[in-house]
Amino acid sequence: MEYVKVSRDIFEPISNLVKIGLYRNEHEALRSLVHNQAVNKVDHYAKKIGQMEKKYAMKFSEFEKMIHAKTDDEDFEAWDDFILWESYVKAYQYWEKLA
């Protein structure tokens, strides 16, 4: 396991949340804050994915198959959207594990 040295003042806002009684300890506060951030990110990326699904009227897996199956002229907008959509899906999956 690798450790990173972090200045104590970085944790001051978290310690203050404990001092005013919002959390029992710094561990609980940090877990809660990360969880809340993850929930917000999941919501954000779900909306982005929904926009792409609406634009193309299909799920990402279908779109991915379509993109890779194309043999005619390249559709640069579709490829750009594929790369963007794929990043939304990966980010969604990452944050969902933490939510």
Secondary structure, 3 states (H helix, E strand, C coil): CCCCCCCHHHHHHHHHHHHCCCCCCHHHHHHHHHHHHHHHHHHHHHHHHHHHHHHHCCCHHHHHHHHHHCCCCCCHHHHHHHHHHHHHHHHHHHHHHHC
